[in-house]
Amino acid sequence: MTHLTIPANTPLTPLDKHWQFCVGSGHAGLALRADYGRLLKQAHEELGMERVRFHGIFGSAMHTMHSLRDILPLPGAKKYVETSFRTCGLAYDNVLAAGMKPFVELGFMPPLLAKRNSKSLMFYKPNISLPKDYGTWARYIQAFIRFLQQRYGEKEIRTWFFEVWNEPDLRIVFFRGSQSDYFKLYEVTVRAIKEIDPEIRVGGPSTSNSTWVAEFVEFCGENNVPVDFVSTHQYSGDAIGIVKDANEIQEQSVSIPKLVLDKLRNGLKCAPRDAILPAYRRFMGDETEDKDLPAHVFRTNAPIAKQRAKGLPLYYTEWNLSATFSAYSNDTRKAASYVLKTCLALEGVVDGTSLWVFSDIFEELHPFPEEFHGGFGLMTQGGVKKPAFHGMKMLADAGPARYELPGALDGEIAMAAFRGETETQVLLIRQKMKNLFELPKEQAQVEIELAHEPQRVYLQRIDETHCNPLKLWEAMGSPQVPTPAQLAQLQTKSAMIDEELPCEWQEGKLSFQVALGVNDVYFVRVVR
């Protein structure tokens, strides 16, 4: 039995909903889809997400630069080049129509500007090369900024954020260059932008695993390079390295892990199936289940990265439970419990975060057709809300003041409490990196001191039988593409519901008891 109390004199502090700063999505071409815009608007209206970030604004699907040779392979045709950001504008129009603003990730390299033909491993095959001529790249960036200013106005563009590239430390995936190559690319890019408008906000290095922050800030300071914010990323299921000491500058060389190389050499060695997903899952696995990954990597690294940012705003522009696309856990309540506990632990540490991603309209490695395929999204492709969406909705509904409860997040059952105009709310999370379903439920006894007897006490929860559309989909027979009627059934039967919670009121104290399974989330709402 876990006993948790909220005394009447518990101090309150404003709740910093840093998770509403931004949310991620796939690559820019997807933002042209009608269903993308519909689900993005839902993330804004129901979860309060303010911005959206995606890869590949200069990717091939956006048609920003072509030569006549792309149309007619005639002698001398490559000398005739056109630059157009029309399609980029259509993507940003859809973002603004959803009530959100773009968090602009500048990348990747248009083939006509690339030093070499270096294709990423991503499904949409962006070119991740350095520019062959930095002057031409700078003029291209300036043309892009001028296009945005003309279309949306200088005042509007100053409310956006511009981030140079994505995860340049991952050379096999996103950048064919060294750290010094990236720093040069950043310098050329930011100077080109600031030459047009010094008030446009630009930052980087947008690295994985909280790396390069100290080196990046030091480079910008020593070379008088403009920088308005620092950005980096962190996953628990991508724990290649951990920043251990605020005084230690850790160099990180990323390569394909030996386990992956062994799998590539040996093949799948299993009977073929009629779908890619089962085979891909056997190859990739689920790190959060296969390894004893710590749950605190992000919570450990963020304060160190904040110190290394030297007073600059720090934004984590990608994060989630696992960086393994297709991991079964991404569709389960484990994602909800991890995301909620991490959000609460990082309050007051970072200036903003961007959960990766808002929906499974996503094609980084493959456009998996299955409605539930372990995608990173808070919603499926069809818009079905996953457990993590419901968890974020709990945080969105939390009151604007949070009770200061030192150590309340440290136990197996973590607690946070909030106060709104008419409610006191208690969030209970039993978070574990492995889904140990054989463990018995853990009882939690909560006692709250209140000035007056509450009018109503009710419960919202995420567990095996509540807010679990994956289980319902599997019971349907796992239809690859559910019909509209099936999607409606999944939404309705997995919707968040209000349940009256038995409780006791005695001598100014409200008490109640709940039983939480592994990775369950309970949100108790006390109407005063």
N, C-alpha and C positions, 0 to 999 in steps of 0.2 A: 504494500500500500504506500503510495506517494502522497504526502500531505503538503498542500500549497495554500498559502494565506496571502490576503491583501488587506493590510491594516487600514484603518480609516485615515491615518495621517500619512499615508504613502505619497511622496511627492510625485508630481506630474511634469512631463516634459513634452514639448511639441513633437508630434510624430512626423518624421522625415520620410516621406514615401518616395525614396530614391528610385525605386523600381518602376515608377511611372514616368521617369525622365525619357525613356526610349525603349523600343522593342525591336528585335531583329526580324529579318525575313530572308528570302533566298537571294536570287540575283535579279538585276534590274528588269530584265525582260518579263519576269513574272508579274511585275507591277502594272503591266498593260492589260492584265486579265480582269474581267468584270467580277469574278468570284473573289479574287484577291482584294479588290477594293471594298467589296461587301464585308468580308471578314475583318479587314483592317479597321473599318468604321466601327465594327462591333467591339474590337479590342479597345478602341478609343472611348466609346460610349459606356461600356460596361466595366472596363478595368482602369480607365483614366490614362491610358498610354498617350504620351504627348508627341513623340517623334518615332520615326521608323528608319532603320539603317539596313542597307542591302549592298551586296557586292556588284561589281561589273557594270558601273554606269557607262564605261567606255567599251563594253564588250561587243562582240560581233552582232548580237541581236539589236543593238541600239543604233547601228549604222552611222557612226559619227564621222567616219573617214573612208572614202573610197577613191580609187583611181579609175580612169577609163579602162584600164587593163582588166579590172574586175568584170567589166561588161563585154568588152571587145578586145581580145588578145592580139592587138595590132602593134606593129613596130612603133615605138615612141609613145604608146598609149599611157604608160605609167607616169609620164610627166604631167598629165592632166589630173589634178586632184581636187576633190570637193570635200569640204568639212561642213557638217550639219548636226545640230543638236535637237532637231525636231522631235525625235523619238524620246530623247531624255526628257523633254518638256512634257510629253504625254504621260510619262511615268510619274513625274512630280505633280502634274495636274491631278492625277488620281489620289496621290498622297494628301494633297491639300483638300480635295473634295471629301476625303474621309475625316476631315477636321484635325489632321495632324500636320507636322512639319518634317521635312527631310533632315536626317543626319547623314550628310553626304560623304560617302567613302570614295575617294578619288582613285580609280583604278578600273580595269587593269590597262595594259599597253595596247593601243591600236596597232595592228600588224604593220601598217605603213610607217609607223614611228619606231618600231622595235629594232633593237640592235641585232637580235637573232630570233628565229622561230622557236620559242620556248613555250610549249603548251603545258598548262597545268593538268593535274590528274582529275580535275573537276569535270563533271559530265558535259558542261557547256564549253569546255576547253578554252578558257581565256589565255591570252598571251601574257606571261609573267616576266618578260624580259625587261631589262633596262632600256631606256631610249637610246637610239643610235646617235642622236644629236640633242643635247640638252636645250639649246636655243630654240629648236623647233618644238620641243616638248613644252617649253615655257610659253611660247606663243599659242600653242594649242590650248593650254590651261587658261590663258587669258581670254581666248575666244569663247571658251565655255563660260567663264564668269560673266563676260559681257552679255552673252546670250541670256543668262539667268537674270541679270539686272534689267535687261530690256523686257523680258517676259513677266517678271514678278516685281520689279522695282528694287532700288538699292536698299530702302528701309526694310523690306521683307527679307532680303538675302542676309542682312546683318543679324537676323534672328535665327539663322540656320547655323549648323556646325559643319566644318569641312575637315575631314580626316585623310591624311595622306597614306594610301595603300591599305593592305590588310595582311597581318601576320608575316612581315618580311623576314622574321627569324626562321620560318618554316620553308626552307629552300626547295624542298622537293614538291611542295604543294602550291605556294603562293608567290615566291620571289626567287629569281635566279641571280642572286648577288650577295655580297657580304654586308656586314653591318655598316661599314664605311660607305658602301654603295648606296645603301638606303638613306644614310644621313645626307649624302650629296643630293639624292633625289628629293628628299624632304626640303632641303635648303632652296633648291632651284624652284620647287613648286610653291613654297610659301612666299618667297620673294616675288614671284610672278603675280600671285594673288594680291599681296599687300601693295604692290605697285599700282594696282587698279583701285583698291579700297582698303586702307589700313585697318578699318573697323570690322572687316570680315574675320570671323573666328576660325583659326586653323590650328591643328594639333596632330600628334602622333605619339608613339611609334606604332600603335595598334598591334602590339606583339601578343603572342600566346604566353600563358603561364607567368604573367606578371614580370616578364623579363625586359631588359634593355632600358628600363625607366631611368636609372641613375646615369647611364652612359648618354642617353638621349638628352636629358636635361643639361648635363655637363657640356655636351657638344654645342647645344644651342647657346648656352651662357658664354662659353669661351669664344665663339665665333659670331656673337651678336646676331644670331638667327632668330627671327620672330617665332614665338610659340605662345598660344593662348590657353592650351590645356594639354594634359597628358592622357593618353588612352592605352589600355591594355586589356587582356582577356584572361579568363580563368575557368577551368573545368575541374571537377574532381576526377572524372573518368579519363583524364588526359594528363595524368600526373607524371610528366616527363622529368620535371625538376621543381624544387621548392626553394624559394628565396628564404634562407634560414637566418640570416643576420643582417640587420640594417646597415652595418658597416662593411659587409662583404659584397663585392661586385662579382656576381656569378656569371661566367661565360657559359653559354649553352649551345652545344652543337647537336642539331636534331638530325637523326637518320632513321631509316626504316628499322624498327626493332627486330632483333634476331628472330623472335617468334613469328613475325610476319614473313620474314625471308624463308624460314623453314616451311611455312605453309605454302608459299609460292613454289618452292622446290618440290614439295611432296604432293601438291594438288589436294583436292577435297577428299579423295579416297572414300567416296560414299556413293550410293545409288542415286542416279539423277532423278530429279522431281520435275513437276510440270510448272514450276515457278522459280524465279531467280531468288526471291527473298529467303526461302529456307536454306539454300546453298550459301548465300551471302552471310547469313547469320552463323552458319557453322564455321565459316572462315573468320569472321570478325569477332564473334562472341559478344559478351556483355561484360566490360571491365568491372562494372560496379557489382557484378555477381561473381565473376571469375577470380578477382583479386581482392585482397584485403585493403582496399583503398580507404584512406582516412576521409572523414567527412569535413574536416576542418581546414583543408588546404586553402580555400578561398579566404576563410576568416583569418587565417594566419598571414597570408601574403598581402592582403589589402592594406593593413596598417603600415607594413614595411614599404609598400609601393607609395603610399601617401607621404611617408617621410621622405622618400627619395624624390618625390615630385617637387620638393622645395617650395611649397606654397602655391604651386599651380593647381587649378582644379583637376581632379582625378576622376576619369570616367572609365568604368569597365563596360566596354561596348560589345562584349560577348561574354556570356556565362550560362551555364546550365549544369544539371546533374552529370551528364556524360557527353563527351565529344564523339561518341561512337554512334554514327548514323545507323539506324536499324535496331539498336539495343531494345530489347523487349521492355526493359524497365522504364523507358521513356514514356510509355503509354500507361504506366501504373501509378498508383498513389505514392510510390516511393519518390517519384519526381516531385509530387506536391509537397511531401513532408520535407524533402531536402531544400526545395526552393523557398518555402516559407521560413524555415529556420535560418537559412542563410540570409534572406532579406532582413530579418529582424536583427541578426547578429552584426550586420554591416551598417546599421543605421548610425549616422553620425561619423562614420569612417570615410565613406566615399561621397563624391559630389553628385553622382548619378550612375545608374546601371542600365544595361540593355539586355534583357533576357533573350536568349537565342532559341526559338523564334516564335512568332505569334500564330502561325498555322503551318500545316504540312503541305501547303502549296510551295514546294521546295524541290530542287533538282541538283543538289551538289554532286552526288555520286550516281544517282539513277532516279528517274521519276517512278518510284514504286507505285503500282496501281492499287495495292491493298489499302483499304480504309484505315486499318491500324497496321502499321509496318515499323513501329519504333522510331517514327520521325520526331524531330525536336519540338514540334509545334504544341502550342496550348490548345489548338483545335485541329481536328482532322481536315483532310482536303474538302470533305463535305460539310464542314462547319460544326461537327460534333464536339462538344466541350469535353476535354480530358480532365482528369483529376487536378492537374496543375492549374488549369483555368479556374476551376472552382476555388482552389486555394488562393489564387491571386484575387479573386472576387471577394473573399473574406477580408484580405488586407485592404482592398479598395473600400470596403464598407466599414473598416475600423475607424473609430473616432479619432479626432485630430490630436488628442493628447494620449500619451502612453505613460502608464505607471512605471516608476523606476523600481525595478525588482532585481537587485544584484544577484547574480548566480541562478536566476530562474530559467535560463536557457541551457544550463550545464548538465542537468540530470537526464536520465533516460527519457523521462517525460518532461519536456520543456514547456514553459508557460510564458505568455505575454498577455498583458491586459491593457485595455484602452477605455477612454472615457469620451463619450459624445454628448450632445445636447440632451438626449433623452435616454441614452443607454450606457451601461457599463458592459464591456465585452471581455471575455476570457478565451484566449486561443491556447489549446493544448495540442502538443505534437509529440508523438513517439517515433523518433527518426532513427533508422538504422540503414547502413549502406547495403546490407544483404537482407533479402526478404526471408527472414527466418519464421515462416508461417507456423512452424510447430511450437513456437514459444507461446505460453499461455498469455491471455490478456492481463494487462497490468491495471490495477485499480488506482484511481486518482481521486483524492478527497480535497475539495476546494472550499475555502471559507473566505467570505468577503464581508468586511464591515461596511454597512451602509447606514445613512442617516434615516432612511424611511424604508418601510416594507415595499418591495418591488411589486409592480402591477402584473408583470408576466416574466417568466423565465423559460426560454426555449433554446433549442439546440439545432445546429446545422453540422453535418459531418461528412467526412470522406473516409470510407472504409470498404470492406469487401462487398457490401451490399448497397452502399450509397455512393453516388457519383462515380460509378465504375462502368462506363460504357464498353470498355474492352471485354469485360466478362459477358455483357449482353450480346455483343457482336459475335463472340465465339459461340454462344448458345444459339445464335441464328444460323450457324454453319459457316461463319466467317466469309460472307459474300464479298468478293473482291471490290465490286462497285455497287454499294447498296442502292436500292431504288429510293425515290423520294419518300415513299411511305415507310420504308425501313429506316431511313435517316431520321424521319420525324419520330418514329418509335424509339430509336436510340436516344434522341434528345429528351423526349418526354420521360422515359423510364429512368434516365440517369440524371435528371435535373436535381438541383439542390432543393431540398424540402425543409420545412420548419417542423420540428417535433417538440411538443411540450416536455419539459424536463422536470421530473420530480425533485423537489428541494425542500429544505426546512428553513424557517425564519424564526429566530429566537434571540431575544435580547440584543437587537441591532446587528445580528450576524446572519448572513445567508450562507447556507452550506448545501453542497450537492456532491454526488459521486458518479463517476463514469468509468467505464472499463475500456482501455485502448489496446488494440492489437498492434503489431509491428507496422509502422508507417501510417497509422491512423492519424487523422486530424479532426479535432473537435472544436467548434466555435460556439461558445455559450453566450447568449445575448440576454442581458438582464435589463428589462425595461423599467425605468425608475418611476 
